[in-house]
């Protein structure tokens, strides 16, 4: 019974590390996408802010 509890504890701790690795991989993918599409994202944000500014002046 003691070995079973020890094995269960090790399994739980092992699963926590998998969650950390998944989060790191997701962050790497997101950062890579931002780097790849940096120019397009910059143009999009500038266009949106420009439109907001123009429409706020008419109010």
Buried (B, 14 or more C-beta within 10 A) or exposed (E): EEEEEEEEEEEEEEEEEEEEEEEEEEEEEEEEEEEEEEEEEEEEEEEEEEEEEEEEEEE
